[in-house]
Every structure is written in structure tokens, then in C-alpha cells.
Amino acid sequence: MNENILSISGLSKSYASGFQALRSVDLQIRRGEIFALLGPNGAGKTTLISIVCGIVNASAGRVLVDGHDISTDYRTTRSIIGLVPQELTVEAFETVWNTVSLSRGLFGLSPKPAHIEKVLRDLSLWDKKDSPMRTLSGGMKRRVLIAKALSHEPKLLFLDEPTAGVDVALRQDMWALVRRLRDSGVTIVLTTHYIDEAEEMADRIGVISKGAIVLVEQKAELMRKLGRKQLTLHLVRPLEKLPVALAAYPLALSVDGTQLTYTYDERGEHSGIAQLLQDVEGAGIAFKDLQTSQSSLEDIFVDLVTEKTA
């Protein structure tokens, strides 16, 4: 069995206006992982998903879903995929049960009430099964969209900005649900511009900017390779300015002169901290405390996008 459930190669999309939404995207999604695709609004995340799901036609490139080509084997590939779109589009007067059951029927599958019940229970929707969709809150409607996407038992689930506009408590619930889905064997591709969502959920992270994949990396490895660290020295006596003897170091002096901050790259071999501390002491600067901090995924993301679009 191929370890990649989704293989995208040379995928491009250009519109008649000349706008290029995707630029020769290559991407492999591994079976059983949670993959977060990060990017600012307009970066191409939804276009990419729409092509894989057969909603938008590509201008160039090839997409294989579980070994099947989306162009020549559309029905098979579409049955493997579940999609939770950004928009909360549901039939207002239909019940939750009928909405989800109908979605299964659209894939030509026979009714399976036990599966629909399990999905609704897993999503804390069981007590709402007979409620008309118009009576549900936005968060509940989003859960119904997930239930619809799971109704035909897909192997690959796309969540396009699943927690946009959702309150913090519900976001936590959604994250727990996504983990349970992954544990049940479903591969998850999550698009988001919430950095904490990717940091919390993903096994691997891809960054897309202006229609191109900037980077794909294991989350932990991304943090290790690209994360900057800072060492802050809390001084005994304030400094008016940095001594000439320390000019070679990337140091920043706080406005009140009481803190020296040294920013260094995680990739460096301890980045000369021992030498720095020795030189600080040699310059007659005494410090009473020191602390280190590491850049967050958000810092890394902003740096990457800025660097690639500069």
C-alpha cells in the first residue's frame, strides 16, 4: 500500500483574468496523518482543496487520491474524500438526521443508520437529530457539515478553515474530534490561518504563499530548524549604551537600559553564548538573572511568508 494517500504534482490554476491562484504545486499527504496547510487569506488554500475535490478544474498538473487519478476516475476519488467547506450552507428546514443521511445517499450508498448515529453521537449532535437546521447555532451547523462529510465513510477528510468564527471552547472540542478521527484511520488535511491550530494539531505543516508551497516539514523539525531563540540578561545596573567591546554581537538594549537581549539561530552550535557571557563580564557588566525563550510557530510563519514575498 502506498504510504501517500494524496499525491499532487505540478498543479497550477490560472483564471481568464490572468490571475494565477496556484503555481506548480507538488505535495504528498501521508496516510493517517494530520497535515496543516498554513497560509494567509488568498494564498491558494481553498483553490487547492477545490481542485482535489473536483469542484474546480486545474490548468495543469496531476492529482492522485489513493492511487486514483481525479480526472479519469472522478467518482472513485470523490467517494474517498470528505470535504468540510468554509461556508455554512445547509437546508434551513431540513432536520439534522435527514441532512446527514441525504449526504450519504448522494454518493450512491445504501442507508446505514448505525453509522449516521455514531457520527452524530461523536459530534455531540445526537440530541439535535430531529431539530431543523435553522434552529442550530453556527458552531452546531459547522458540526453538521463535518457529519455530512463523514456520512459516506471517507478515508481522506479536508477541513477548510473549520474553526473560523468559532468560539474557543468549541475550537478545543473540534481539535479533540479531529484527533479521534485520525485515530480511527482517517487522514486529515486542515487549512487554517490560526497558527495555534496548526501548532496544536498537526503532524506536518505546509506553508503556502501566493499560490506556491513555500515549505513542508514535520512540525517539531520546523520548530527546531527555523525557531529563533532569545537570551535575555537582566542587568544589575542600567546601561546607557552598548559597549564597543560587544558590538560584534546581535544585542538589543531595552529602552530603560536594564535588559540585554541576544537573538540567535537555533541552527547554530549553542550560538556562542558562553563566549558572549564571558565578554559581557569582561566589559564590566553584571547581571542578576537570565532567561531564554524560543520563537513560536507564528513568528516562523510570519518570517517565512515575509521572506518569500519580499
C-alpha positions as CSV (number, residue, x, y, z in Angstrom):
1,M,0.0,0.0,0.0
2,N,1.3,3.4,-1.0
3,E,2.2,5.5,2.1
4,N,0.8,8.6,0.4
5,I,-3.0,8.8,0.2
6,L,-2.7,12.0,-1.8
7,S,-0.1,12.9,-4.4
8,I,-0.2,16.3,-6.1
9,S,2.3,17.1,-8.8
10,G,2.8,20.2,-10.9
11,L,-0.6,21.6,-10.0
12,S,-1.4,25.0,-11.4
13,K,-4.5,27.1,-11.7
14,S,-4.8,30.3,-13.8
15,Y,-8.0,32.2,-14.4
16,A,-9.1,34.0,-17.6
17,S,-8.3,37.3,-15.9
18,G,-4.7,36.2,-15.8
19,F,-4.7,35.7,-12.0
20,Q,-2.6,32.6,-11.1
21,A,-4.1,31.0,-8.0
22,L,-1.7,28.0,-7.9
23,R,1.9,27.8,-9.2
24,S,3.2,24.3,-9.9
25,V,2.3,22.8,-6.5
26,D,3.9,19.5,-5.5
27,L,2.6,17.9,-2.3
28,Q,2.4,14.5,-0.8
29,I,-0.1,13.7,2.1
30,R,0.8,10.6,4.1
31,R,-1.8,8.1,5.1
32,G,-3.0,8.5,8.7
33,E,-1.5,12.0,9.4
34,I,-2.9,15.4,10.3
35,F,-1.5,17.8,7.8
36,A,-2.0,21.5,8.3
37,L,-1.8,23.8,5.3
38,L,-1.0,27.3,6.6
39,G,-1.3,30.5,4.6
40,P,-2.7,34.0,4.7
41,N,-6.1,34.7,3.1
42,G,-5.8,34.5,-0.7
43,A,-2.7,32.2,-0.6
44,G,-4.4,29.4,-2.6
45,K,-5.5,27.0,0.2
46,T,-9.2,26.8,-0.8
47,T,-8.3,26.6,-4.6
48,L,-6.0,23.6,-3.9
49,I,-8.7,21.8,-1.9
50,S,-11.4,22.6,-4.5
51,I,-9.3,21.1,-7.3
52,V,-8.6,17.9,-5.3
53,C,-12.3,17.6,-4.6
54,G,-13.3,18.1,-8.2
55,I,-15.1,21.4,-7.7
56,V,-12.6,23.5,-9.7
57,N,-10.6,22.3,-12.8
58,A,-6.8,22.6,-12.7
59,S,-5.0,24.3,-15.5
60,A,-2.1,21.9,-15.3
61,G,-0.8,19.0,-13.1
62,R,-1.9,15.7,-11.8
63,V,-3.7,14.6,-8.6
64,L,-3.9,11.0,-7.3
65,V,-6.2,10.1,-4.4
66,D,-5.3,6.7,-3.0
67,G,-3.7,5.9,-6.4
68,H,-6.7,7.0,-8.5
69,D,-6.5,10.0,-10.9
70,I,-9.1,12.7,-10.1
71,S,-9.6,13.4,-13.8
72,T,-10.1,9.8,-15.1
73,D,-11.6,8.2,-12.0
74,Y,-13.7,11.1,-10.6
75,R,-16.4,9.0,-8.9
76,T,-14.0,6.8,-7.0
77,T,-11.7,9.6,-5.9
78,R,-14.7,11.7,-4.7
79,S,-16.0,8.8,-2.7
80,I,-12.7,8.6,-0.9
81,I,-12.8,12.3,0.1
82,G,-14.8,14.1,2.7
83,L,-15.0,17.9,2.5
84,V,-16.0,20.4,5.2
85,P,-16.2,23.8,3.4
86,Q,-15.8,27.2,5.0
87,E,-19.3,28.3,4.2
88,L,-22.2,27.3,6.4
89,T,-24.5,26.3,3.6
90,V,-27.3,24.0,4.8
91,E,-31.0,23.4,4.0
92,A,-32.7,25.6,6.7
93,F,-35.9,23.5,7.2
94,E,-34.3,20.0,7.0
95,T,-33.6,18.1,10.2
96,V,-30.1,17.2,11.2
97,W,-30.7,13.5,10.7
98,N,-32.1,13.9,7.2
99,T,-29.3,16.4,6.2
100,V,-26.6,13.9,7.1
101,S,-28.4,10.8,5.7
102,L,-29.1,12.6,2.4
103,S,-25.4,13.4,2.0
104,R,-24.6,9.7,2.3
105,G,-27.3,8.9,-0.3
106,L,-25.7,11.4,-2.8
107,F,-22.7,9.0,-3.0
108,G,-25.0,6.2,-4.1
109,L,-24.5,4.3,-0.8
110,S,-27.3,2.3,0.9
111,P,-28.7,3.7,4.2
112,K,-26.6,2.9,7.2
113,P,-28.4,4.3,10.2
114,A,-25.9,2.8,12.7
115,H,-23.1,4.8,11.0
116,I,-25.1,8.0,10.9
117,E,-26.0,7.6,14.6
118,K,-22.3,7.0,15.5
119,V,-21.2,10.1,13.6
120,L,-23.9,12.3,15.3
121,R,-23.0,10.9,18.7
122,D,-19.3,11.5,18.1
123,L,-20.1,15.1,17.2
124,S,-22.4,15.7,20.2
125,L,-25.3,16.1,17.8
126,W,-27.4,13.2,18.8
127,D,-29.8,15.2,20.9
128,K,-30.3,17.6,17.9
129,K,-31.0,14.8,15.3
130,D,-34.7,15.9,14.9
131,S,-34.0,19.6,15.0
132,P,-34.4,21.7,11.9
133,M,-31.1,23.2,10.7
134,R,-32.4,26.7,11.0
135,T,-32.6,26.3,14.8
136,L,-28.9,25.5,15.3
137,S,-26.1,27.8,16.4
138,G,-23.2,28.5,14.0
139,G,-21.0,26.1,15.9
140,M,-23.6,23.3,15.7
141,K,-24.1,23.9,12.0
142,R,-20.4,23.5,11.5
143,R,-20.5,20.2,13.3
144,V,-23.3,19.1,11.0
145,L,-21.1,20.0,8.0
146,I,-18.4,17.6,9.5
147,A,-21.1,14.9,10.0
148,K,-22.2,15.3,6.3
149,A,-18.5,15.0,5.2
150,L,-18.2,11.8,7.3
151,S,-21.5,10.3,6.2
152,H,-20.0,8.2,3.4
153,E,-17.0,7.0,5.4
154,P,-14.2,8.8,3.6
155,K,-10.5,7.9,4.0
156,L,-9.3,11.5,3.5
157,L,-11.0,14.5,5.1
158,F,-10.5,18.1,4.2
159,L,-11.3,20.7,6.8
160,D,-11.2,24.2,5.2
161,E,-10.8,26.7,8.0
162,P,-13.0,24.5,10.3
163,T,-12.9,26.8,13.3
164,A,-13.2,30.2,11.6
165,G,-15.7,32.2,13.7
166,V,-16.0,29.5,16.3
167,D,-15.6,30.3,20.0
168,V,-12.5,29.0,21.9
169,A,-14.4,26.2,23.8
170,L,-15.8,24.8,20.5
171,R,-12.4,25.0,18.9
172,Q,-11.0,22.8,21.6
173,D,-13.8,20.3,21.1
174,M,-13.2,20.3,17.3
175,W,-9.5,19.7,17.9
176,A,-10.3,16.7,20.1
177,L,-12.7,15.4,17.4
178,V,-10.0,15.7,14.7
179,R,-7.6,13.6,16.8
180,R,-10.3,10.9,17.3
181,L,-10.9,10.8,13.5
182,R,-7.2,10.5,12.9
183,D,-7.0,7.7,15.5
184,S,-9.9,5.9,13.7
185,G,-7.8,5.8,10.4
186,V,-9.0,9.0,8.6
187,T,-6.3,11.2,7.1
188,I,-6.9,14.9,7.9
189,V,-5.9,17.9,5.8
190,L,-6.6,21.1,7.7
191,T,-6.3,24.6,6.2
192,T,-6.1,27.4,8.7
193,H,-4.6,30.8,9.3
194,Y,-4.8,30.1,13.1
195,I,-1.2,29.4,14.0
196,D,-2.2,27.8,17.3
197,E,-4.4,25.4,15.5
198,A,-1.5,24.0,13.4
199,E,0.8,24.1,16.4
200,E,-1.8,22.1,18.5
201,M,-3.0,19.6,15.9
202,A,-0.6,18.9,13.0
203,D,1.9,16.1,12.5
204,R,3.3,18.0,9.5
205,I,2.9,21.6,8.3
206,G,2.9,23.1,4.8
207,V,3.1,26.8,4.2
208,I,1.5,28.2,1.1
209,S,2.0,31.8,-0.1
210,K,0.9,33.4,-3.4
211,G,-0.1,30.1,-4.8
212,A,3.2,28.3,-4.2
213,I,4.2,25.9,-1.5
214,V,7.0,27.6,0.5
215,L,7.8,24.7,2.8
216,V,6.7,21.3,4.0
217,E,8.1,20.0,7.3
218,Q,7.5,17.9,10.3
219,K,6.1,20.3,12.9
220,A,8.8,19.5,15.5
221,E,11.6,19.7,12.9
222,L,10.2,23.0,11.6
223,M,10.3,24.4,15.1
224,R,13.9,23.1,15.6
225,K,15.3,24.3,12.3
226,L,13.6,27.7,12.0
227,G,12.9,28.7,15.6
228,R,15.0,31.6,16.8
229,K,15.9,31.7,20.5
230,Q,16.5,34.7,22.6
231,L,18.7,35.1,25.7
232,T,17.7,38.0,28.0
233,L,20.1,39.3,30.6
234,H,18.6,41.3,33.5
235,L,21.3,43.8,34.5
236,V,22.3,44.8,38.0
237,R,22.8,48.4,36.8
238,P,21.2,50.1,33.8
239,L,23.4,50.8,30.7
240,E,23.2,54.0,28.7
241,K,24.5,52.3,25.6
242,L,26.1,49.1,24.4
243,P,29.9,48.9,25.0
244,V,32.1,48.8,21.9
245,A,33.5,45.5,23.1
246,L,30.1,43.9,22.5
247,A,29.5,45.5,19.1
248,A,30.0,42.2,17.2
249,Y,27.0,40.6,18.9
250,P,23.4,41.0,17.8
251,L,22.4,42.6,21.0
252,A,19.4,44.8,21.8
253,L,19.4,47.1,24.8
254,S,16.0,47.8,26.4
255,V,14.7,51.4,26.5
256,D,15.4,51.6,30.2
257,G,18.8,50.0,29.9
258,T,18.1,47.2,32.3
259,Q,17.9,44.3,29.8
260,L,20.2,43.0,27.1
261,T,18.6,40.7,24.6
262,Y,20.7,38.4,22.4
263,T,18.9,36.8,19.4
264,Y,20.5,33.7,18.0
265,D,19.6,31.0,15.5
266,E,18.6,27.6,16.7
267,R,20.7,26.1,14.0
268,G,23.9,27.4,15.4
269,E,26.0,25.3,17.8
270,H,24.9,26.9,21.0
271,S,25.5,30.1,19.2
272,G,28.4,31.5,21.1
273,I,26.5,32.0,24.4
274,A,29.4,31.0,26.6
275,Q,31.7,33.5,24.8
276,L,29.1,36.2,25.0
277,L,28.7,35.8,28.7
278,Q,32.4,35.9,29.1
279,D,32.7,39.1,27.0
280,V,29.8,40.7,28.9
281,E,31.6,40.0,32.2
282,G,34.9,41.3,30.6
283,A,33.1,44.6,29.7
284,G,32.3,45.0,33.4
285,I,28.6,44.4,33.1
286,A,27.0,42.5,35.9
287,F,23.6,40.7,35.5
288,K,21.4,39.3,38.2
289,D,19.3,36.9,36.1
290,L,19.0,35.4,32.6
291,Q,16.2,33.7,30.7
292,T,15.8,32.1,27.3
293,S,12.7,32.0,25.0
294,Q,12.0,30.3,21.7
295,S,10.1,31.8,18.8
296,S,6.6,30.4,18.3
297,L,5.3,28.9,15.1
298,E,3.6,32.2,14.4
299,D,7.0,34.0,14.4
300,I,8.3,31.4,12.0
301,F,5.3,31.6,9.7
302,V,5.4,35.4,9.5
303,D,9.2,35.3,8.8
304,L,8.7,32.7,6.0
305,V,5.9,34.5,4.3
306,T,7.6,37.9,4.5
307,E,10.9,36.4,3.3
308,K,9.2,34.7,0.3
309,T,7.1,37.7,-0.7
310,A,9.7,40.4,-0.2
